[in-house]
Amino acid sequence: MEKRLVIGIAGSDGKEFHDVAILPNTRASDVLSQLNLNGFQLAKPEGGMFARNDNIFDAVADGQKVYATKADVEAGA
Amino acid sequence: MNWIERLFGPGADRGPHVIGPRPTLIMPKAPRTVVPPPRFAWDEKRWRRVPEPGAVHYVGAYRVWDRGQRGWHAFDGRLVEDASGIKAYVADPPKEIKGHPKGPCFQLVQAPWFRVHWRRNPSTVDEALFYVERLLDECLNRPLRGWL
């Protein structure tokens, strides 16, 4: 059983989308590395970010859109 | 050829030729596929773009799922993009922000609005939006996951 996802790149005006299919136990890092999205992280649909080792298969629905956003943004006092 | 065909011609034994209205076949029309236009993430998240003199404001709400209370929290937000970069504001952040490592980066500018100061600037409005939602998620769901 697989799930299909649309990975959108944040800030690209929707011009950069990747259609991917994932299998059970797929981690966020698996998706990012296979799409060559180094320095990115995947945003959870419910807010926040997936950790690299999070199992995203269980956390997303089939057909869902998930955004990849750069991981180097950081708040500072 | 049987005797009827021999007498009346070929096909004479097939019975009368019935003429009636032509059947009308009604079928569902093929569905028309509507392809959504390309959108920024802020647009997908239903924020509004408000042009102002010298800047563009993006107005909406940061939305975060509270896993403990099993409900959505929405925090009014505003992102201001001008020549100097992107400024992020959030109204009434959760009280847990005080204990967050990035809590000092939230500066009260005018109640209830806090500005998020950057150490490394986002290059797009989408990045700023996702980052603030990430901090709010960490505040609300810290007991379940711990600080990153």
gemmi code that builds the backbone of each chain (N, CA, C; Angstrom):
import gemmi

chains = {
    "A": [
        ("MET", (0.851, -1.190, 0.000), (0.000, 0.000, 0.000), (0.888, 1.241, 0.000)),
        ("GLU", (0.576, 2.165, -0.847), (1.358, 3.393, -0.895), (0.433, 4.593, -0.787)),
        ("LYS", (1.021, 5.712, -0.459), (0.274, 6.973, -0.429), (0.950, 7.931, -1.385)),
        ("ARG", (0.145, 8.699, -2.047), (0.687, 9.697, -2.961), (0.672, 11.058, -2.281)),
        ("LEU", (1.754, 11.772, -2.442), (1.891, 13.090, -1.836), (2.323, 14.089, -2.888)),
        ("VAL", (1.984, 15.327, -2.641), (2.516, 16.414, -3.451), (3.427, 17.225, -2.535)),
        ("ILE", (4.681, 17.287, -2.889), (5.634, 18.054, -2.088), (5.816, 19.404, -2.770)),
        ("GLY", (5.405, 20.454, -2.099), (5.561, 21.809, -2.637), (6.730, 22.507, -1.971)),
        ("ILE", (7.432, 23.302, -2.723), (8.547, 24.048, -2.151), (8.024, 25.407, -1.699)),
        ("ALA", (8.158, 25.671, -0.403), (7.652, 26.929, 0.146), (8.345, 28.107, -0.524)),
        ("GLY", (7.556, 29.078, -0.900), (8.107, 30.289, -1.492), (8.290, 30.225, -2.986)),
        ("SER", (7.896, 29.114, -3.596), (8.117, 28.991, -5.038), (6.865, 29.323, -5.843)),
        ("ASP", (5.881, 29.902, -5.181), (4.654, 30.295, -5.879), (3.976, 29.084, -6.518)),
        ("GLY", (4.128, 27.962, -5.885), (3.483, 26.760, -6.409), (4.057, 26.273, -7.720)),
        ("LYS", (5.180, 26.846, -8.137), (5.746, 26.447, -9.425), (6.607, 25.201, -9.311)),
        ("GLU", (6.952, 24.868, -8.094), (7.817, 23.698, -7.928), (7.112, 22.665, -7.064)),
        ("PHE", (6.586, 21.683, -7.716), (5.887, 20.606, -7.031), (6.511, 19.278, -7.416)),
        ("HIS", (6.513, 18.365, -6.499), (6.992, 17.020, -6.793), (5.895, 16.034, -6.389)),
        ("ASP", (5.505, 15.215, -7.309), (4.562, 14.136, -6.996), (5.376, 12.927, -6.557)),
        ("VAL", (5.083, 12.439, -5.383), (5.823, 11.285, -4.884), (4.846, 10.256, -4.326)),
        ("ALA", (5.268, 9.036, -4.314), (4.523, 7.960, -3.653), (5.410, 7.427, -2.546)),
        ("ILE", (4.821, 7.244, -1.386), (5.617, 6.751, -0.260), (5.032, 5.437, 0.244)),
        ("LEU", (5.899, 4.642, 0.796), (5.509, 3.347, 1.353), (5.560, 3.427, 2.877)),
        ("PRO", (4.926, 2.469, 3.551), (4.966, 2.482, 5.025), (6.399, 2.588, 5.547)),
        ("ASN", (6.526, 3.300, 6.642), (7.805, 3.519, 7.341), (8.715, 4.523, 6.635)),
        ("THR", (8.201, 5.227, 5.648), (9.018, 6.255, 5.010), (9.232, 7.406, 5.985)),
        ("ARG", (10.468, 7.823, 6.103), (10.800, 8.935, 6.998), (10.895, 10.235, 6.207)),
        ("ALA", (10.807, 11.329, 6.944), (10.926, 12.640, 6.293), (12.260, 12.758, 5.571)),
        ("SER", (13.302, 12.243, 6.194), (14.626, 12.341, 5.570), (14.693, 11.559, 4.270)),
        ("ASP", (13.921, 10.469, 4.165), (13.911, 9.693, 2.921), (13.373, 10.536, 1.765)),
        ("VAL", (12.308, 11.242, 2.043), (11.696, 12.072, 0.993), (12.644, 13.199, 0.600)),
        ("LEU", (13.191, 13.862, 1.608), (14.051, 15.014, 1.321), (15.299, 14.603, 0.544)),
        ("SER", (15.874, 13.487, 0.940), (17.113, 13.081, 0.262), (16.832, 12.632, -1.166)),
        ("GLN", (15.717, 11.945, -1.369), (15.440, 11.466, -2.724), (15.031, 12.594, -3.657)),
        ("LEU", (14.557, 13.694, -3.096), (14.221, 14.853, -3.927), (15.385, 15.861, -3.980)),
        ("ASN", (16.490, 15.482, -3.382), (17.657, 16.370, -3.336), (17.338, 17.705, -2.674)),
        ("LEU", (16.535, 17.648, -1.628), (16.175, 18.863, -0.912), (17.043, 18.969, 0.349)),
        ("ASN", (18.312, 19.144, 0.135), (19.220, 19.292, 1.269), (18.996, 20.654, 1.916)),
        ("GLY", (18.987, 20.671, 3.234), (18.774, 21.928, 3.944), (17.307, 22.308, 4.055)),
        ("PHE", (16.424, 21.388, 3.723), (14.987, 21.633, 3.854), (14.420, 20.749, 4.955)),
        ("GLN", (13.214, 21.103, 5.379), (12.464, 20.240, 6.275), (11.019, 20.219, 5.790)),
        ("LEU", (10.302, 19.198, 6.198), (8.916, 19.065, 5.764), (7.981, 19.614, 6.834)),
        ("ALA", (7.066, 20.441, 6.402), (6.099, 21.035, 7.333), (4.933, 20.073, 7.539)),
        ("LYS", (4.538, 19.934, 8.795), (3.383, 19.089, 9.084), (2.107, 19.812, 8.669)),
        ("PRO", (1.167, 19.078, 8.170), (-0.107, 19.725, 7.818), (-0.772, 20.395, 9.009)),
        ("GLU", (-0.508, 19.896, 10.217), (-1.164, 20.470, 11.402), (-0.286, 21.494, 12.106)),
        ("GLY", (0.748, 21.976, 11.426), (1.630, 22.963, 12.032), (2.872, 22.309, 12.592)),
        ("GLY", (3.955, 23.061, 12.580), (5.210, 22.492, 13.047), (5.905, 21.735, 11.939)),
        ("MET", (7.010, 21.124, 12.299), (7.846, 20.448, 11.307), (8.034, 18.983, 11.665)),
        ("PHE", (8.185, 18.182, 10.650), (8.585, 16.803, 10.869), (10.061, 16.776, 11.242)),
        ("ALA", (10.388, 16.000, 12.254), (11.801, 15.720, 12.500), (12.284, 14.791, 11.395)),
        ("ARG", (13.574, 14.782, 11.181), (14.100, 14.004, 10.047), (13.736, 12.522, 10.148)),
        ("ASN", (13.669, 12.019, 11.374), (13.394, 10.590, 11.529), (11.924, 10.273, 11.753)),
        ("ASP", (11.070, 11.292, 11.658), (9.634, 11.031, 11.831), (9.119, 10.174, 10.677)),
        ("ASN", (8.263, 9.243, 11.030), (7.586, 8.419, 10.029), (6.454, 9.259, 9.444)),
        ("ILE", (6.617, 9.671, 8.200), (5.579, 10.548, 7.654), (4.427, 9.752, 7.035)),
        ("PHE", (4.665, 8.475, 6.776), (3.593, 7.682, 6.149), (2.351, 7.684, 7.043)),
        ("ASP", (2.571, 7.508, 8.340), (1.426, 7.433, 9.250), (0.809, 8.801, 9.517)),
        ("ALA", (1.534, 9.853, 9.181), (1.085, 11.192, 9.578), (0.378, 11.954, 8.465)),
        ("VAL", (0.369, 11.406, 7.271), (-0.251, 12.133, 6.163), (-1.332, 11.278, 5.529)),
        ("ALA", (-2.218, 11.970, 4.839), (-3.292, 11.267, 4.127), (-2.913, 11.116, 2.658)),
        ("ASP", (-3.501, 10.145, 2.030), (-3.247, 9.933, 0.609), (-3.696, 11.180, -0.163)),
        ("GLY", (-2.824, 11.658, -1.018), (-3.153, 12.831, -1.834), (-2.835, 14.160, -1.182)),
        ("GLN", (-2.301, 14.139, 0.016), (-2.060, 15.378, 0.756), (-0.895, 16.171, 0.171)),
        ("LYS", (-0.981, 17.467, 0.332), (0.119, 18.337, -0.068), (0.946, 18.668, 1.170)),
        ("VAL", (2.232, 18.512, 1.055), (3.145, 18.791, 2.167), (4.208, 19.753, 1.655)),
        ("TYR", (4.496, 20.776, 2.438), (5.478, 21.760, 2.006), (6.864, 21.457, 2.562)),
        ("ALA", (7.837, 21.694, 1.727), (9.232, 21.648, 2.171), (9.699, 23.095, 2.299)),
        ("THR", (10.292, 23.391, 3.418), (10.738, 24.765, 3.655), (12.170, 24.741, 4.164)),
        ("LYS", (12.909, 25.781, 3.892), (14.311, 25.809, 4.277), (14.449, 25.742, 5.787)),
        ("ALA", (15.448, 24.994, 6.211), (15.619, 24.753, 7.643), (16.534, 25.775, 8.290)),
        ("ASP", (17.071, 26.696, 7.522), (18.066, 27.593, 8.118), (17.468, 28.893, 8.654)),
        ("VAL", (16.148, 29.033, 8.602), (15.518, 30.208, 9.211), (15.567, 30.039, 10.721)),
        ("GLU", (15.900, 31.119, 11.426), (16.007, 30.983, 12.874), (15.756, 32.322, 13.540)),
        ("ALA", (15.013, 32.268, 14.620), (14.790, 33.473, 15.403), (16.011, 33.733, 16.271)),
        ("GLY", (16.210, 34.995, 16.606), (17.329, 35.355, 17.470), (17.018, 36.648, 18.184)),
        ("ALA", (17.443, 36.718, 19.427), (17.116, 37.909, 20.207), (17.942, 39.099, 19.726)),
    ],
    "B": [
        ("MET", (-33.772, -20.838, -50.048), (-34.856, -19.863, -50.079), (-36.174, -20.617, -49.877)),
        ("ASN", (-36.977, -20.185, -48.883), (-38.237, -20.888, -48.616), (-39.346, -20.374, -49.541)),
        ("TRP", (-40.503, -20.898, -49.389), (-41.580, -20.571, -50.334), (-42.067, -19.127, -50.181)),
        ("ILE", (-42.002, -18.579, -48.978), (-42.453, -17.192, -48.792), (-41.518, -16.239, -49.530)),
        ("GLU", (-40.192, -16.518, -49.384), (-39.234, -15.657, -50.079), (-39.354, -15.816, -51.598)),
        ("ARG", (-39.636, -17.039, -51.982), (-39.778, -17.240, -53.434), (-40.999, -16.477, -53.953)),
        ("LEU", (-42.050, -16.408, -53.096), (-43.286, -15.764, -53.555), (-43.232, -14.248, -53.437)),
        ("PHE", (-42.718, -13.763, -52.278), (-42.766, -12.312, -52.011), (-41.412, -11.615, -52.027)),
        ("GLY", (-40.348, -12.351, -52.129), (-39.020, -11.746, -52.179), (-38.262, -11.978, -50.888)),
        ("PRO", (-36.931, -11.757, -50.938), (-36.107, -11.982, -49.747), (-36.524, -11.086, -48.583)),
        ("GLY", (-36.530, -11.669, -47.395), (-36.839, -10.894, -46.191), (-38.314, -10.765, -45.910)),
        ("ALA", (-39.160, -11.359, -46.762), (-40.595, -11.174, -46.577), (-41.113, -11.908, -45.347)),
        ("ASP", (-40.340, -12.873, -44.811), (-40.832, -13.636, -43.664), (-40.367, -13.065, -42.326)),
        ("ARG", (-39.808, -11.870, -42.341), (-39.265, -11.320, -41.083), (-40.295, -10.501, -40.302)),
        ("GLY", (-41.450, -10.398, -40.744), (-42.450, -9.635, -40.039), (-42.446, -8.193, -40.488)),
        ("PRO", (-43.391, -7.418, -39.986), (-43.492, -6.012, -40.426), (-42.311, -5.182, -39.936)),
        ("HIS", (-41.906, -4.215, -40.708), (-40.827, -3.297, -40.344), (-41.431, -2.187, -39.488)),
        ("VAL", (-41.067, -2.146, -38.218), (-41.649, -1.166, -37.291), (-40.847, 0.115, -37.338)),
        ("ILE", (-41.546, 1.227, -37.519), (-40.890, 2.529, -37.530), (-41.319, 3.293, -36.285)),
        ("GLY", (-40.409, 3.745, -35.507), (-40.743, 4.483, -34.300), (-39.739, 5.596, -34.064)),
        ("PRO", (-39.906, 6.338, -32.958), (-38.941, 7.411, -32.679), (-37.569, 6.819, -32.397)),
        ("ARG", (-36.573, 7.563, -32.808), (-35.212, 7.090, -32.540), (-34.936, 7.152, -31.043)),
        ("PRO", (-34.290, 6.147, -30.529), (-33.975, 6.227, -29.088), (-32.942, 7.324, -28.824)),
        ("THR", (-33.168, 8.014, -27.746), (-32.212, 9.044, -27.341), (-31.398, 8.500, -26.180)),
        ("LEU", (-30.108, 8.468, -26.361), (-29.234, 7.938, -25.320), (-28.746, 9.102, -24.461)),
        ("ILE", (-29.044, 9.048, -23.182), (-28.623, 10.113, -22.265), (-27.498, 9.578, -21.397)),
        ("MET", (-26.363, 10.238, -21.465), (-25.199, 9.809, -20.686), (-24.662, 10.998, -19.894)),
        ("PRO", (-24.030, 10.733, -18.759), (-23.414, 11.858, -18.025), (-22.289, 12.464, -18.851)),
        ("LYS", (-22.186, 13.787, -18.765), (-21.092, 14.444, -19.483), (-19.759, 14.102, -18.810)),
        ("ALA", (-18.747, 14.094, -19.595), (-17.425, 13.848, -19.034), (-17.092, 14.973, -18.051)),
        ("PRO", (-16.623, 14.629, -16.840), (-16.343, 15.691, -15.865), (-15.219, 16.595, -16.346)),
        ("ARG", (-15.363, 17.846, -16.018), (-14.332, 18.806, -16.400), (-13.337, 18.919, -15.252)),
        ("THR", (-12.104, 18.744, -15.556), (-11.079, 18.793, -14.516), (-10.681, 20.243, -14.262)),
        ("VAL", (-10.769, 20.643, -13.013), (-10.353, 21.994, -12.634), (-8.988, 21.889, -11.971)),
        ("VAL", (-8.018, 22.482, -12.580), (-6.656, 22.436, -12.054), (-6.398, 23.724, -11.281)),
        ("PRO", (-6.063, 23.609, -9.997), (-5.824, 24.832, -9.242), (-4.591, 25.554, -9.762)),
        ("PRO", (-4.616, 26.872, -9.774), (-3.441, 27.611, -10.223), (-2.328, 27.504, -9.190)),
        ("PRO", (-1.108, 27.776, -9.589), (-0.013, 27.760, -8.606), (-0.280, 28.770, -7.491)),
        ("ARG", (-0.020, 28.347, -6.286), (-0.250, 29.242, -5.146), (0.920, 29.152, -4.185)),
        ("PHE", (1.195, 30.269, -3.530), (2.144, 30.261, -2.425), (1.506, 29.543, -1.238)),
        ("ALA", (2.358, 29.105, -0.325), (1.836, 28.421, 0.861), (0.959, 29.369, 1.678)),
        ("TRP", (1.329, 30.648, 1.750), (0.493, 31.573, 2.525), (-0.906, 31.658, 1.933)),
        ("ASP", (-0.978, 31.542, 0.625), (-2.270, 31.573, -0.043), (-3.048, 30.292, 0.259)),
        ("GLU", (-2.353, 29.177, 0.231), (-2.992, 27.902, 0.562), (-3.529, 27.921, 1.992)),
        ("LYS", (-2.809, 28.635, 2.866), (-3.216, 28.702, 4.261), (-4.208, 29.829, 4.509)),
        ("ARG", (-4.725, 30.391, 3.425), (-5.815, 31.385, 3.460), (-5.396, 32.701, 4.119)),
        ("TRP", (-4.147, 33.057, 3.938), (-3.738, 34.395, 4.349), (-4.083, 35.358, 3.215)),
        ("ARG", (-4.174, 36.650, 3.559), (-4.500, 37.670, 2.563), (-3.294, 38.562, 2.319)),
        ("ARG", (-3.144, 38.964, 1.086), (-2.056, 39.876, 0.712), (-2.631, 41.285, 0.649)),
        ("VAL", (-2.061, 42.168, 1.445), (-2.580, 43.541, 1.519), (-1.457, 44.510, 1.164)),
        ("PRO", (-1.474, 45.067, -0.030), (-0.433, 46.047, -0.385), (-0.595, 47.329, 0.432)),
        ("GLU", (0.500, 47.803, 0.964), (0.526, 49.059, 1.704), (1.656, 49.896, 1.121)),
        ("PRO", (1.649, 51.197, 1.359), (2.750, 52.022, 0.836), (4.110, 51.540, 1.361)),
        ("GLY", (4.971, 51.164, 0.484), (6.319, 50.761, 0.870), (6.454, 49.345, 1.382)),
        ("ALA", (5.377, 48.626, 1.456), (5.452, 47.260, 1.994), (4.231, 46.478, 1.543)),
        ("VAL", (4.358, 45.205, 1.670), (3.204, 44.326, 1.437), (2.954, 43.568, 2.724)),
        ("HIS", (1.727, 43.621, 3.192), (1.369, 42.914, 4.417), (0.639, 41.622, 4.053)),
        ("TYR", (0.947, 40.589, 4.794), (0.237, 39.317, 4.651), (-0.457, 39.066, 5.984)),
        ("VAL", (-1.744, 38.921, 5.921), (-2.543, 38.879, 7.139), (-3.300, 37.546, 7.201)),
        ("GLY", (-3.218, 36.907, 8.338), (-3.920, 35.634, 8.500), (-3.747, 35.110, 9.896)),
        ("ALA", (-3.763, 33.831, 10.020), (-3.605, 33.211, 11.341), (-2.647, 32.037, 11.230)),
        ("TYR", (-1.752, 31.969, 12.200), (-0.917, 30.788, 12.339), (-1.798, 29.713, 12.979)),
        ("ARG", (-1.842, 28.590, 12.371), (-2.718, 27.531, 12.887), (-1.875, 26.330, 13.307)),
        ("VAL", (-2.141, 25.880, 14.513), (-1.359, 24.765, 15.071), (-2.314, 23.795, 15.767)),
        ("TRP", (-2.084, 22.548, 15.560), (-2.874, 21.488, 16.206), (-2.296, 21.190, 17.579)),
        ("ASP", (-3.138, 21.281, 18.588), (-2.723, 20.980, 19.959), (-2.986, 19.493, 20.209)),
        ("ARG", (-1.921, 18.726, 20.299), (-2.107, 17.280, 20.408), (-2.638, 16.881, 21.789)),
        ("GLY", (-2.360, 17.698, 22.796), (-2.862, 17.376, 24.126), (-4.355, 17.623, 24.238)),
        ("GLN", (-4.789, 18.772, 23.746), (-6.214, 19.117, 23.839), (-7.003, 18.677, 22.608)),
        ("ARG", (-6.315, 18.166, 21.627), (-6.931, 17.696, 20.400), (-7.823, 18.769, 19.769)),
        ("GLY", (-7.203, 19.899, 19.520), (-7.948, 20.995, 18.886), (-6.990, 21.966, 18.215)),
        ("TRP", (-7.527, 22.744, 17.303), (-6.707, 23.728, 16.596), (-6.603, 25.010, 17.406)),
        ("HIS", (-5.440, 25.610, 17.370), (-5.257, 26.954, 17.907), (-4.928, 27.867, 16.728)),
        ("ALA", (-5.538, 29.009, 16.721), (-5.245, 29.986, 15.672), (-4.737, 31.255, 16.346)),
        ("PHE", (-3.604, 31.722, 15.892), (-3.004, 32.952, 16.432), (-2.953, 33.970, 15.296)),
        ("ASP", (-3.580, 35.112, 15.537), (-3.548, 36.138, 14.494), (-2.109, 36.469, 14.138)),
        ("GLY", (-1.870, 36.642, 12.864), (-0.514, 36.917, 12.417), (-0.458, 37.955, 11.324)),
        ("ARG", (0.696, 38.505, 11.197), (0.941, 39.485, 10.139), (2.411, 39.378, 9.735)),
        ("LEU", (2.644, 39.292, 8.465), (4.000, 39.267, 7.931), (4.148, 40.481, 7.031)),
        ("VAL", (5.182, 41.238, 7.270), (5.379, 42.489, 6.531), (6.647, 42.358, 5.695)),
        ("GLU", (6.486, 42.467, 4.419), (7.613, 42.357, 3.494), (7.917, 43.737, 2.929)),
        ("ASP", (9.119, 44.205, 3.198), (9.522, 45.501, 2.640), (10.976, 45.385, 2.170)),
        ("ALA", (11.551, 46.515, 1.867), (12.912, 46.491, 1.304), (13.925, 45.914, 2.279)),
        ("SER", (13.629, 45.976, 3.575), (14.597, 45.492, 4.563), (14.460, 44.000, 4.833)),
        ("GLY", (13.408, 43.409, 4.374), (13.220, 41.976, 4.611), (11.797, 41.663, 5.017)),
        ("ILE", (11.679, 40.642, 5.841), (10.357, 40.171, 6.256), (10.261, 40.241, 7.772)),
        ("LYS", (9.256, 40.954, 8.243), (9.015, 41.038, 9.684), (7.807, 40.161, 10.014)),
        ("ALA", (7.932, 39.431, 11.108), (6.850, 38.522, 11.501), (6.247, 38.991, 12.818)),
        ("TYR", (4.936, 39.017, 12.868), (4.212, 39.409, 14.075), (3.198, 38.316, 14.410)),
        ("VAL", (2.988, 38.142, 15.703), (1.978, 37.193, 16.155), (1.263, 37.816, 17.346)),
        ("ALA", (-0.028, 37.634, 17.396), (-0.810, 38.199, 18.493), (-1.069, 37.126, 19.539)),
        ("ASP", (-0.891, 37.515, 20.781), (-1.194, 36.617, 21.896), (-0.588, 35.226, 21.757)),
        ("PRO", (0.703, 35.138, 21.645), (1.288, 33.788, 21.581), (1.023, 33.050, 22.890)),
        ("PRO", (1.106, 31.745, 22.881), (0.806, 30.988, 24.108), (1.811, 31.322, 25.211)),
        ("LYS", (1.351, 31.201, 26.439), (2.220, 31.576, 27.567), (3.471, 30.709, 27.644)),
        ("GLU", (3.391, 29.542, 27.030), (4.550, 28.637, 27.051), (5.745, 29.220, 26.302)),
        ("ILE", (5.513, 30.291, 25.558), (6.620, 30.892, 24.802), (7.693, 31.391, 25.769)),
        ("LYS", (7.284, 31.722, 27.000), (8.262, 32.247, 27.966), (9.336, 31.214, 28.302)),
        ("GLY", (8.954, 29.946, 28.256), (9.932, 28.920, 28.582), (10.639, 28.349, 27.370)),
        ("HIS", (10.281, 28.829, 26.220), (10.885, 28.309, 24.994), (12.250, 28.955, 24.773)),
        ("PRO", (13.202, 28.202, 24.264), (14.528, 28.795, 24.021), (14.476, 30.030, 23.127)),
        ("LYS", (13.482, 30.105, 22.279), (13.366, 31.266, 21.389), (12.401, 32.313, 21.948)),
        ("GLY", (11.967, 32.119, 23.176), (11.052, 33.082, 23.782), (11.578, 34.509, 23.788)),
        ("PRO", (12.861, 34.700, 24.111), (13.388, 36.080, 24.127), (13.350, 36.753, 22.753)),
        ("CYS", (13.160, 36.005, 21.719), (13.108, 36.584, 20.371), (11.742, 37.190, 20.077)),
        ("PHE", (10.792, 36.966, 20.984), (9.462, 37.545, 20.819), (9.417, 38.849, 21.610)),
        ("GLN", (9.292, 39.949, 20.915), (9.284, 41.262, 21.553), (7.892, 41.861, 21.458)),
        ("LEU", (7.353, 42.244, 22.635), (6.043, 42.895, 22.628), (6.204, 44.288, 22.035)),
        ("VAL", (5.490, 44.551, 20.953), (5.584, 45.868, 20.323), (4.346, 46.701, 20.612)),
        ("GLN", (3.227, 46.079, 20.620), (1.983, 46.765, 20.980), (0.960, 45.671, 21.275)),
        ("ALA", (0.516, 45.646, 22.519), (-0.367, 44.550, 22.933), (-1.544, 44.421, 21.963)),
        ("PRO", (-1.867, 43.223, 21.544), (-1.275, 41.928, 21.926), (-0.202, 41.447, 20.944)),
        ("TRP", (0.385, 42.383, 20.191), (1.257, 41.952, 19.096), (2.720, 41.827, 19.520)),
        ("PHE", (3.303, 40.701, 19.151), (4.720, 40.443, 19.373), (5.413, 40.347, 18.017)),
        ("ARG", (6.624, 40.872, 18.000), (7.426, 40.720, 16.791), (8.472, 39.638, 17.016)),
        ("VAL", (8.674, 38.818, 16.014), (9.695, 37.762, 16.081), (10.966, 38.300, 15.427)),
        ("HIS", (12.021, 38.343, 16.200), (13.301, 38.831, 15.649), (14.081, 37.656, 15.060)),
        ("TRP", (14.761, 37.964, 13.985), (15.458, 36.902, 13.254), (16.943, 36.875, 13.586)),
        ("ARG", (17.449, 35.696, 13.650), (18.899, 35.512, 13.643), (19.349, 35.214, 12.215)),
        ("ARG", (18.573, 34.356, 11.571), (18.797, 34.090, 10.142), (17.477, 34.341, 9.424)),
        ("ASN", (17.498, 35.322, 8.577), (16.257, 35.796, 7.972), (15.653, 34.791, 7.001)),
        ("PRO", (14.348, 34.763, 6.987), (13.690, 33.991, 5.930), (13.825, 34.752, 4.617)),
        ("SER", (13.894, 34.018, 3.538), (13.982, 34.694, 2.244), (12.620, 34.831, 1.582)),
        ("THR", (11.647, 34.127, 2.099), (10.294, 34.255, 1.541), (9.282, 34.342, 2.675)),
        ("VAL", (8.128, 34.852, 2.343), (7.040, 34.940, 3.326), (6.638, 33.536, 3.793)),
        ("ASP", (6.632, 32.596, 2.870), (6.270, 31.223, 3.243), (7.201, 30.682, 4.317)),
        ("GLU", (8.485, 30.933, 4.160), (9.442, 30.421, 5.144), (9.185, 31.039, 6.515)),
        ("ALA", (8.889, 32.330, 6.544), (8.606, 32.994, 7.818), (7.360, 32.400, 8.464)),
        ("LEU", (6.353, 32.181, 7.670), (5.097, 31.642, 8.191), (5.311, 30.246, 8.785)),
        ("PHE", (5.990, 29.402, 8.037), (6.226, 28.039, 8.533), (7.075, 28.049, 9.798)),
        ("TYR", (8.037, 28.966, 9.862), (8.915, 28.982, 11.027), (8.143, 29.393, 12.276)),
        ("VAL", (7.326, 30.428, 12.160), (6.564, 30.862, 13.339), (5.588, 29.768, 13.766)),
        ("GLU", (4.973, 29.114, 12.800), (4.092, 27.999, 13.164), (4.878, 26.885, 13.866)),
        ("ARG", (6.092, 26.698, 13.448), (6.918, 25.676, 14.101), (7.165, 26.043, 15.564)),
        ("LEU", (7.502, 27.323, 15.819), (7.747, 27.731, 17.206), (6.475, 27.578, 18.045)),
        ("LEU", (5.352, 27.957, 17.472), (4.097, 27.838, 18.217), (3.763, 26.368, 18.481)),
        ("ASP", (4.047, 25.534, 17.514), (3.829, 24.091, 17.693), (4.694, 23.568, 18.822)),
        ("GLU", (5.931, 24.013, 18.881), (6.826, 23.556, 19.945), (6.324, 24.026, 21.304)),
        ("CYS", (5.731, 25.219, 21.349), (5.193, 25.717, 22.620), (4.008, 24.875, 23.088)),
        ("LEU", (3.109, 24.589, 22.172), (1.882, 23.897, 22.555), (2.101, 22.413, 22.814)),
        ("ASN", (3.039, 21.837, 22.093), (3.192, 20.391, 22.159), (4.485, 19.955, 22.826)),
        ("ARG", (5.119, 20.901, 23.504), (6.396, 20.592, 24.148), (6.317, 19.419, 25.107)),
        ("PRO", (5.271, 19.355, 25.977), (5.259, 18.229, 26.923), (5.240, 16.875, 26.237)),
        ("LEU", (4.778, 16.867, 25.002), (4.693, 15.590, 24.309), (5.963, 15.273, 23.540)),
        ("ARG", (6.680, 16.323, 23.161), (7.810, 16.064, 22.268), (9.135, 16.612, 22.784)),
        ("GLY", (9.071, 17.605, 23.620), (10.311, 18.206, 24.102), (10.835, 19.231, 23.125)),
        ("TRP", (11.681, 20.111, 23.594), (12.270, 21.112, 22.730), (13.196, 20.466, 21.712)),
        ("LEU", (13.237, 21.075, 20.553), (14.116, 20.542, 19.512), (15.544, 20.914, 19.810)),
    ],
}
model = gemmi.Model(1)
for chain_id, residues in chains.items():
    chain = gemmi.Chain(chain_id)
    for i, (resn, *xyz) in enumerate(residues, 1):
        res = gemmi.Residue()
        res.name, res.seqid = resn, gemmi.SeqId(i, " ")
        for name, pos in zip(("N", "CA", "C"), xyz):
            atom = gemmi.Atom()
            atom.name, atom.element = name, gemmi.Element(name[0])
            atom.pos, atom.b_iso = gemmi.Position(*pos), 0.0
            res.add_atom(atom)
        chain.add_residue(res)
    model.add_chain(chain)
structure = gemmi.Structure()
structure.add_model(model)
structure.setup_entities()
